[in-house]
Each structure stands twice: as C-alpha cells, then as structure tokens.
Amino acid sequence: MALQIDDAFIGKWHPKYDELEPGDEEVYDALVRTVKEEMKSKGRISKKTFLDIWKWKGAMRVIRHARIYVEGQVTKASTLAEDEYETCYAMAFSRAADPRLPERKLAELLGPGRKLPGVGAPTGSTIIHFIDPKNTPIIDVRTVEVLVEARRISTKHRDLEHYEQFRKAIDVIKHNCPKRTLRQIDRALFAYHKLVLDKKRKC
C-alpha cells in the first residue's frame, strides 16, 4: 500500500521538524517577512536577502556558478563591476512574483533564454517560495522522494521540466488538507524523509 499523505500524516510529522532543525522556523519566518517588506517597498529582493535565502537553503556551495559578486567567495563575477544581480537576477525574481499563471513562475528563472547562471529548480523554487509562500512549493530531494514513495509523482528528477508535476501534487495535498499550510506540508515531508526513508537506507 502506498504511503498516505493526508491531514493525519502532516499532523504527525510536521512538528518533528523542529526537533530535526531547531531554530530554523525563526529564520524562515524572518526571511518571509523581509521578502514581503522588500517586495512591497521596492518591488525586488535585495542581494543580501537573496544570499540569506541561499544560505538558509544550504545552496552557497553552488554560488561559484552565479554571476554575482560575493566578497570572499569564488563566483563567475570576480569583481563588483561584473556583478549581474541587479541587472539580471533581481529583475527575474520580480517577474516571477507575478501572481498570474503560477505554472510559469519557475520558467521566468530557468526557461529558454532566461536561465539564471547558478540557479536550478531547487534554488529557483526556494526564491519564488519566499515571494509567494502560500502557493509555491520548494522542490528538493527530500520532498520529491517522499512524493515518489507515496506514488504522487512518477520521477525523482528535480528540474524545470518536472516541476509542474511536483507543484500539482503538492497542490492536491494542500487542497485535500485545507487546514494545513504549504510550510507544514513541506516540514512533514522533510521530517518523514529524514526519520523514515533515511533510516531505511541505512538498514
């Protein structure tokens, strides 16, 4: 029988996230507030906030592929003059904030002719999630593998081509569990993966 991801599942597993990642929720909430304030006042995410989101995501290891100057880091922009954050990245994030056509949001960062250097589906969906935390799920290895286990999606691929299948699967769960937030669903999938699937692999 396939894993059931329902209200009972979310209620059981999402509180365990705090045991696994103590203090993380405070950082997450602060970033959501900061992004909301910046988008309201400036219509864009500041470079500092972008980097804070990448640190939260644990994505600083791929900063070397980005055309963004970061002091003390090796990137494709070795000087501030080569930095493309304002002219490329910030503008793409602002386009992705458009609430119309949610299935097109990630394509603004990863689609043909728009691909941001250093940004993939996991990091791109994370940025968009902080812009639209109620509707945009973060695709990552843990959430994808739990959804495959539950037969909600058919592949473990985490890229633009497969994001829409993932987004729709999460949207169905959210629709069927109206009292649960996207964040609670994400926390539950993360905790289940770490406490159950990880342990299965170690046995």
Backbone as JSON, one array per atom type, in Angstrom:
{
  "sequence": "MALQIDDAFIGKWHPKYDELEPGDEEVYDALVRTVKEEMKSKGRISKKTFLDIWKWKGAMRVIRHARIYVEGQVTKASTLAEDEYETCYAMAFSRAADPRLPERKLAELLGPGRKLPGVGAPTGSTIIHFIDPKNTPIIDVRTVEVLVEARRISTKHRDLEHYEQFRKAIDVIKHNCPKRTLRQIDRALFAYHKLVLDKKRKC",
  "N": [[0.84, -1.19, 0.0], [0.52, 2.21, -0.84], [2.22, 5.02, 0.6], [0.3, 7.19, 2.63], [-0.39, 10.5, 2.31], [-1.89, 12.62, 4.12], [-4.12, 14.61, 6.18], [-3.69, 13.57, 8.75], [-1.13, 12.48, 8.49], [0.41, 14.83, 8.02], [-0.12, 16.19, 10.4], [1.12, 14.51, 12.22], [3.86, 14.43, 11.41], [4.89, 17.04, 10.79], [5.42, 18.55, 13.21], [7.72, 17.29, 14.12], [9.77, 18.3, 12.71], [10.89, 20.51, 14.0], [12.43, 19.33, 15.96], [14.41, 18.2, 14.46], [15.53, 20.36, 13.08], [16.3, 22.61, 14.91], [15.41, 25.95, 15.73], [15.21, 26.73, 13.12], [12.73, 27.55, 12.13], [12.33, 30.13, 13.05], [14.24, 31.55, 11.59], [13.3, 31.09, 9.01], [10.72, 32.33, 9.14], [11.51, 34.98, 9.56], [12.81, 35.55, 7.16], [10.67, 35.33, 5.35], [9.14, 37.54, 6.18], [10.95, 39.63, 5.63], [11.3, 39.45, 2.82], [8.68, 39.97, 2.0], [8.38, 42.64, 2.87], [10.4, 43.91, 1.36], [9.56, 43.4, -1.28], [7.16, 44.78, -1.27], [7.95, 47.44, -0.76], [10.04, 47.99, -2.58], [9.73, 46.39, -4.79], [11.42, 44.33, -5.41], [13.91, 41.84, -4.53], [16.51, 42.28, -2.27], [20.07, 41.97, -2.72], [21.41, 41.06, -0.45], [19.34, 39.78, 0.94], [18.68, 37.79, -0.9], [21.07, 36.27, -0.8], [20.93, 35.48, 1.87], [18.7, 33.79, 1.75], [19.72, 31.79, 0.11], [21.71, 30.81, 1.81], [20.11, 29.82, 3.85], [18.86, 27.8, 2.45], [21.02, 26.19, 2.06], [22.56, 26.42, -0.16], [24.88, 27.71, -0.84], [27.09, 26.45, -1.79], [26.88, 26.29, -4.52], [27.23, 28.82, -5.42], [29.4, 29.54, -6.86], [28.8, 29.24, -9.51], [27.26, 31.35, -10.19], [26.67, 34.63, -11.59], [27.32, 36.67, -9.73], [28.74, 38.97, -7.58], [30.36, 38.19, -4.64], [31.87, 39.0, -1.78], [34.78, 37.38, -0.75], [34.01, 34.95, -1.77], [34.29, 32.55, -4.42], [33.1, 33.22, -7.53], [31.36, 33.55, -10.72], [31.56, 36.18, -11.15], [34.14, 38.06, -10.69], [34.73, 40.59, -9.84], [33.14, 43.56, -8.52], [32.2, 45.06, -10.61], [31.51, 43.19, -12.49], [29.27, 42.07, -11.51], [25.99, 40.79, -11.77], [23.66, 40.91, -10.37], [21.69, 42.98, -9.89], [20.95, 43.71, -12.52], [20.13, 41.39, -13.76], [19.4, 39.01, -12.08], [17.75, 40.09, -9.92], [15.76, 41.35, -11.41], [14.6, 39.16, -12.74], [13.57, 37.75, -10.55], [11.62, 39.55, -9.75], [9.89, 39.46, -11.97], [9.0, 36.86, -11.68], [7.39, 37.14, -9.52], [4.89, 37.79, -10.32], [1.52, 37.16, -9.87], [-0.1, 35.82, -11.67], [-0.66, 32.91, -13.68], [0.68, 30.54, -12.2], [2.11, 28.27, -12.92], [4.07, 29.19, -14.59], [5.95, 30.57, -13.19], [8.5, 29.52, -12.3], [9.69, 29.15, -14.73], [10.4, 31.71, -15.45], [12.83, 32.01, -14.31], [14.31, 29.87, -15.16], [13.71, 29.12, -17.75], [14.01, 28.76, -21.41], [16.31, 31.02, -22.77], [16.14, 32.55, -20.53], [17.48, 31.47, -18.42], [19.02, 31.63, -15.32], [22.35, 31.92, -14.41], [23.78, 29.53, -12.26], [21.45, 28.99, -10.9], [19.11, 26.52, -10.17], [16.25, 24.27, -10.33], [15.66, 23.55, -7.56], [16.87, 25.73, -6.06], [15.78, 27.93, -7.4], [12.98, 27.54, -7.06], [12.91, 27.87, -4.36], [13.53, 30.61, -3.95], [11.26, 31.73, -5.22], [9.31, 30.66, -3.59], [9.66, 32.11, -1.2], [8.81, 34.56, -2.06], [6.18, 34.0, -2.65], [4.87, 32.43, -0.44], [2.54, 31.0, 0.17], [1.67, 29.6, -2.01], [3.69, 28.52, -3.66], [5.55, 25.7, -3.87], [8.65, 24.3, -2.61], [10.92, 22.51, -4.46], [12.8, 19.75, -3.7], [15.3, 17.23, -2.9], [14.39, 15.66, -0.75], [11.56, 16.16, -0.45], [10.67, 15.38, -2.98], [11.4, 12.63, -3.1], [9.77, 11.54, -1.09], [7.23, 12.03, -2.17], [7.38, 10.4, -4.43], [7.55, 7.93, -3.16], [5.0, 7.87, -2.11], [3.58, 7.61, -4.39], [2.66, 9.86, -5.68], [3.96, 11.38, -7.53], [5.87, 10.59, -10.49], [8.6, 10.56, -10.86], [12.0, 11.13, -9.77], [13.34, 13.28, -10.65], [14.53, 16.62, -10.46], [13.9, 19.3, -11.82], [13.2, 21.98, -14.19], [11.52, 20.89, -16.14], [10.12, 18.9, -14.78], [8.95, 20.15, -12.68], [6.29, 21.12, -12.7], [4.66, 18.85, -12.47], [5.34, 18.11, -9.89], [4.53, 20.44, -8.47], [1.76, 20.4, -8.87], [1.09, 18.03, -7.55], [1.67, 18.67, -4.88], [-0.16, 20.72, -4.62], [-2.58, 19.34, -4.75], [-2.46, 17.9, -2.35], [-2.52, 20.05, -0.56], [-5.05, 21.09, -1.17], [-6.67, 18.97, -0.34], [-6.16, 18.99, 2.33], [-7.14, 21.39, 3.84], [-6.71, 22.85, 6.18], [-4.05, 22.92, 6.55], [-0.88, 24.45, 6.0], [1.3, 25.33, 3.26], [3.89, 25.36, 4.15], [3.74, 23.68, 6.42], [3.19, 21.26, 5.18], [5.55, 20.89, 3.7], [7.43, 20.75, 5.82], [6.52, 18.4, 7.06], [6.98, 16.45, 5.05], [9.78, 16.65, 4.83], [10.61, 15.88, 7.45], [9.58, 13.26, 7.62], [11.05, 12.04, 5.59], [13.67, 12.27, 6.59], [13.56, 10.89, 9.02], [12.42, 8.42, 8.44], [12.76, 7.42, 5.67], [15.53, 7.89, 5.31], [16.54, 6.29, 7.38], [15.73, 3.77, 6.56], [17.42, 3.34, 4.4], [19.83, 3.1, 5.63], [19.67, 0.74, 6.93]],
  "CA": [[0.0, 0.0, 0.0], [1.33, 3.44, -0.93], [2.21, 5.96, 1.72], [-0.8, 8.14, 2.6], [-0.07, 11.86, 2.75], [-3.17, 13.26, 4.41], [-4.06, 15.51, 7.33], [-3.09, 12.85, 9.88], [0.32, 12.41, 8.2], [1.0, 16.15, 8.24], [-0.22, 16.47, 11.83], [2.11, 13.69, 12.94], [5.25, 14.63, 11.03], [5.44, 18.39, 10.7], [6.03, 19.03, 14.45], [9.02, 16.67, 14.33], [10.76, 19.12, 12.0], [11.58, 21.38, 14.95], [13.43, 18.52, 16.65], [15.49, 17.96, 13.5], [16.12, 21.63, 12.67], [15.94, 23.61, 15.94], [15.68, 27.35, 15.41], [15.07, 27.01, 11.69], [11.47, 28.22, 11.82], [12.51, 31.56, 13.3], [14.98, 32.08, 10.43], [12.35, 31.03, 7.89], [9.71, 33.38, 9.31], [12.16, 36.29, 9.38], [13.05, 35.73, 5.73], [9.37, 35.59, 4.72], [8.79, 38.93, 6.48], [11.88, 40.52, 4.93], [10.97, 39.43, 1.39], [7.4, 40.66, 1.85], [8.64, 44.07, 3.03], [11.19, 44.39, 0.22], [8.73, 43.37, -2.49], [6.16, 45.84, -1.14], [8.55, 48.78, -0.8], [10.96, 48.18, -3.71], [9.38, 45.53, -5.92], [12.55, 43.44, -5.7], [14.62, 41.26, -3.38], [17.88, 42.79, -2.2], [21.13, 40.97, -2.87], [21.66, 40.48, 0.88], [18.26, 38.84, 1.24], [18.89, 36.66, -1.8], [22.15, 35.45, -0.24], [20.42, 34.89, 3.12], [17.84, 32.68, 1.36], [20.6, 30.71, -0.35], [22.35, 30.21, 2.99], [19.07, 29.03, 4.51], [18.65, 26.61, 1.61], [22.25, 25.39, 2.0], [22.95, 26.42, -1.57], [26.06, 28.54, -1.09], [28.1, 25.65, -2.48], [26.77, 26.48, -5.96], [27.36, 30.25, -5.73], [30.51, 29.69, -7.81], [28.26, 29.23, -10.86], [26.44, 32.55, -10.4], [27.34, 35.87, -11.99], [27.05, 37.59, -8.63], [29.95, 39.2, -6.81], [30.22, 38.0, -3.21], [33.2, 39.14, -1.21], [35.29, 36.19, -0.08], [33.54, 33.74, -2.45], [34.66, 32.43, -5.83], [31.92, 33.16, -8.38], [31.64, 33.94, -12.09], [31.81, 37.63, -11.13], [35.31, 38.22, -9.82], [34.76, 41.97, -9.35], [31.81, 44.15, -8.39], [31.81, 45.55, -11.92], [30.96, 42.06, -13.26], [28.09, 41.59, -10.79], [24.75, 40.9, -12.55], [22.49, 40.71, -9.52], [20.65, 43.98, -10.12], [20.53, 43.78, -13.92], [19.64, 40.09, -14.25], [18.74, 38.18, -11.07], [16.66, 40.8, -9.23], [14.68, 41.57, -12.38], [13.94, 37.87, -12.96], [12.77, 37.45, -9.35], [10.44, 40.43, -9.79], [8.96, 38.9, -12.97], [8.44, 35.63, -11.12], [6.45, 37.49, -8.46], [3.59, 37.99, -10.94], [0.64, 36.09, -9.36], [-0.78, 35.12, -12.76], [-0.04, 31.7, -14.24], [1.68, 30.0, -11.26], [2.95, 27.25, -13.58], [5.11, 29.85, -15.37], [6.85, 31.32, -12.32], [9.86, 28.99, -12.33], [10.22, 29.35, -16.09], [10.99, 33.05, -15.51], [14.21, 31.9, -13.83], [15.02, 28.72, -15.74], [13.25, 28.82, -19.09], [14.89, 29.09, -22.53], [16.61, 32.43, -22.92], [16.01, 33.24, -19.24], [18.19, 30.7, -17.39], [19.95, 32.37, -14.48], [23.53, 31.12, -14.06], [23.88, 29.1, -10.87], [20.13, 28.73, -10.32], [18.4, 25.35, -10.67], [14.87, 24.19, -9.83], [15.57, 23.65, -6.1], [17.15, 27.09, -5.57], [14.81, 28.83, -8.01], [11.68, 27.41, -6.4], [13.06, 28.42, -3.0], [13.38, 32.06, -4.06], [9.86, 32.04, -5.53], [8.53, 30.32, -2.39], [9.7, 33.22, -0.24], [7.99, 35.63, -2.63], [4.79, 33.54, -2.63], [4.96, 31.24, 0.44], [1.28, 30.26, 0.3], [1.31, 28.89, -3.24], [4.81, 27.97, -4.43], [6.34, 24.73, -3.09], [10.08, 24.13, -2.88], [11.25, 21.16, -4.91], [14.14, 19.3, -3.31], [15.45, 15.78, -2.94], [13.58, 15.0, 0.28], [10.13, 16.21, -0.77], [10.45, 14.59, -4.19], [11.48, 11.2, -2.81], [8.58, 11.14, -0.33], [6.11, 12.01, -3.1], [7.53, 9.19, -5.24], [7.18, 6.83, -2.27], [3.53, 7.91, -1.97], [3.05, 7.49, -5.75], [2.03, 11.12, -6.07], [4.67, 11.76, -8.75], [6.45, 9.4, -11.1], [10.04, 10.66, -11.08], [12.79, 11.85, -8.77], [14.02, 14.4, -11.3], [14.24, 17.94, -9.88], [14.28, 20.3, -12.83], [12.05, 22.75, -14.68], [10.62, 20.02, -16.91], [9.29, 18.08, -13.9], [8.44, 20.93, -11.56], [4.84, 21.28, -12.72], [4.08, 17.63, -11.9], [5.57, 18.23, -8.45], [3.69, 21.53, -7.95], [0.37, 19.95, -8.87], [0.94, 17.01, -6.5], [1.61, 19.39, -3.6], [-1.41, 21.48, -4.63], [-3.65, 18.38, -4.41], [-2.37, 17.66, -0.9], [-2.98, 21.28, 0.09], [-6.5, 21.16, -1.38], [-7.29, 17.92, 0.48], [-5.88, 19.29, 3.75], [-7.27, 22.86, 3.81], [-6.25, 23.49, 7.42], [-2.58, 22.85, 6.56], [-0.17, 25.4, 5.14], [2.35, 24.77, 2.41], [5.06, 25.18, 5.01], [3.54, 22.49, 7.23], [3.34, 20.1, 4.28], [6.98, 20.77, 3.43], [8.07, 20.29, 7.05], [6.14, 17.0, 7.27], [7.7, 15.62, 4.08], [11.2, 16.68, 5.22], [10.8, 15.08, 8.67], [9.34, 11.85, 7.3], [12.19, 11.56, 4.82], [14.87, 12.15, 7.42], [13.38, 9.93, 10.12], [11.98, 7.11, 7.95], [13.44, 6.97, 4.45], [16.98, 7.84, 5.57], [16.85, 5.13, 8.24], [15.55, 2.56, 5.74], [18.59, 3.18, 3.56], [20.97, 2.76, 6.47], [19.5, -0.64, 7.43]],
  "C": [[0.88, 1.25, 0.0], [1.18, 4.27, 0.32], [1.06, 6.95, 1.55], [-0.36, 9.49, 3.14], [-1.38, 12.61, 2.89], [-3.01, 14.14, 5.65], [-3.39, 14.85, 8.53], [-1.57, 12.75, 9.71], [0.99, 13.75, 8.51], [1.0, 16.49, 9.73], [0.81, 15.7, 12.65], [3.53, 14.14, 12.68], [5.73, 16.07, 11.04], [5.99, 18.92, 12.03], [7.42, 18.46, 14.71], [10.14, 17.45, 13.64], [11.57, 19.97, 12.98], [12.64, 20.63, 15.76], [14.66, 18.31, 15.76], [16.25, 19.24, 13.15], [15.76, 22.72, 13.69], [16.34, 25.02, 15.54], [15.45, 27.72, 13.96], [13.81, 27.82, 11.37], [11.55, 29.73, 12.04], [13.23, 32.23, 12.13], [14.05, 32.15, 9.23], [11.34, 32.18, 7.97], [10.29, 34.77, 9.08], [12.41, 36.57, 7.9], [11.75, 36.01, 4.98], [8.97, 37.05, 4.94], [9.65, 39.91, 5.7], [11.54, 40.61, 3.45], [9.66, 40.18, 1.15], [7.59, 42.18, 1.92], [9.38, 44.64, 1.82], [10.36, 44.42, -1.06], [7.69, 44.49, -2.45], [6.77, 47.22, -1.33], [9.37, 49.03, -2.06], [10.6, 47.37, -4.96], [10.48, 44.57, -6.31], [13.13, 42.9, -4.4], [16.05, 41.8, -3.4], [18.88, 41.64, -2.33], [21.41, 40.29, -1.53], [20.59, 39.44, 1.21], [18.36, 37.59, 0.37], [19.95, 35.71, -1.24], [21.73, 34.79, 1.07], [19.52, 33.69, 2.82], [18.68, 31.5, 0.88], [21.32, 30.04, 0.8], [21.35, 29.33, 3.72], [18.85, 27.72, 3.75], [19.87, 25.68, 1.61], [22.81, 25.34, 0.61], [24.2, 27.23, -1.86], [27.16, 27.77, -1.82], [28.04, 25.85, -4.0], [26.9, 27.94, -6.37], [28.46, 30.48, -6.76], [30.01, 29.74, -9.26], [27.48, 30.5, -11.19], [27.28, 33.75, -10.82], [27.01, 36.96, -10.98], [28.33, 37.74, -7.82], [29.63, 39.07, -5.32], [31.61, 38.02, -2.61], [33.6, 37.88, -0.45], [34.85, 34.88, -0.71], [34.03, 33.74, -3.89], [33.38, 32.27, -6.63], [32.34, 33.51, -9.81], [31.83, 35.45, -12.23], [32.95, 37.89, -10.15], [35.47, 39.63, -9.27], [33.32, 42.49, -9.27], [31.29, 44.65, -9.74], [31.18, 44.45, -12.78], [29.67, 41.52, -12.65], [26.82, 41.83, -11.63], [23.5, 40.77, -11.68], [21.37, 41.68, -9.86], [20.09, 43.92, -11.54], [19.89, 42.49, -14.43], [18.8, 39.35, -13.2], [17.54, 38.88, -10.43], [15.48, 41.03, -10.15], [13.9, 40.28, -12.65], [13.06, 37.5, -11.77], [11.51, 38.3, -9.32], [9.42, 39.93, -10.8], [8.25, 37.66, -12.42], [7.42, 35.91, -10.02], [5.04, 37.69, -9.0], [2.65, 36.84, -10.52], [-0.1, 35.33, -10.44], [0.02, 33.9, -13.2], [1.05, 31.12, -13.33], [2.61, 28.97, -11.89], [4.08, 27.86, -14.39], [6.17, 30.53, -14.5], [8.29, 30.83, -12.43], [10.5, 29.17, -13.7], [10.84, 30.74, -16.26], [12.45, 33.03, -15.07], [15.02, 30.86, -14.6], [14.68, 28.43, -17.2], [14.24, 29.21, -20.17], [15.07, 30.6, -22.68], [16.53, 33.22, -21.63], [16.83, 32.59, -18.13], [19.2, 31.55, -16.65], [21.14, 31.49, -14.13], [23.56, 30.79, -12.57], [22.56, 28.74, -10.22], [19.51, 27.51, -10.99], [17.0, 25.33, -10.08], [14.79, 24.25, -8.3], [15.81, 25.07, -5.58], [16.15, 28.09, -6.13], [13.45, 28.76, -7.33], [11.74, 27.93, -4.97], [12.89, 29.93, -3.0], [11.91, 32.41, -4.29], [8.97, 31.71, -4.34], [8.52, 31.48, -1.4], [8.93, 34.44, -0.75], [6.5, 35.28, -2.48], [4.68, 32.28, -1.77], [3.67, 30.44, 0.57], [0.99, 29.36, -0.89], [2.45, 28.2, -3.98], [5.63, 27.0, -3.59], [7.79, 24.67, -3.54], [10.33, 22.69, -3.29], [12.67, 20.83, -4.44], [14.14, 17.78, -3.18], [14.54, 15.09, -1.93], [12.09, 15.0, -0.07], [9.8, 15.35, -1.99], [10.44, 13.1, -3.87], [10.29, 10.7, -1.98], [7.37, 11.07, -1.26], [6.18, 10.81, -4.03], [7.12, 7.96, -4.42], [5.65, 6.72, -2.14], [2.81, 7.77, -3.31], [2.24, 8.71, -6.18], [2.68, 11.7, -7.32], [5.44, 10.54, -9.25], [7.98, 9.43, -11.23], [10.72, 11.43, -9.95], [13.54, 13.03, -9.37], [13.57, 15.72, -10.68], [14.73, 19.01, -10.85], [13.01, 21.0, -13.32], [11.04, 21.86, -15.37], [9.66, 19.25, -16.01], [8.69, 18.85, -12.74], [6.92, 20.99, -11.54], [4.13, 20.04, -12.17], [4.19, 17.67, -10.37], [4.62, 19.27, -7.84], [2.23, 21.1, -7.86], [0.12, 18.91, -7.78], [0.83, 17.68, -5.12], [0.29, 20.16, -3.5], [-2.6, 20.58, -4.29], [-3.65, 18.11, -2.91], [-2.92, 18.86, -0.13], [-4.51, 21.42, -0.02], [-7.24, 20.16, -0.48], [-7.1, 18.13, 1.97], [-5.95, 20.81, 3.95], [-6.81, 23.57, 5.07], [-4.73, 23.55, 7.5], [-1.98, 23.85, 5.59], [0.84, 24.65, 4.28], [3.6, 24.48, 3.23], [4.92, 23.93, 5.88], [3.68, 21.22, 6.4], [4.82, 19.84, 4.02], [7.73, 20.22, 4.64], [7.78, 18.8, 7.29], [6.9, 16.07, 6.33], [9.18, 15.52, 4.43], [11.43, 15.74, 6.41], [10.61, 13.59, 8.4], [10.54, 11.27, 6.54], [13.39, 11.31, 5.72], [14.75, 11.05, 8.47], [12.96, 8.53, 9.65], [12.78, 6.66, 6.74], [14.95, 6.9, 4.64], [17.36, 6.61, 6.38], [16.71, 3.82, 7.46], [16.81, 2.29, 4.91], [19.81, 2.73, 4.36], [20.89, 1.32, 6.98], [20.08, -1.67, 6.47]]
}
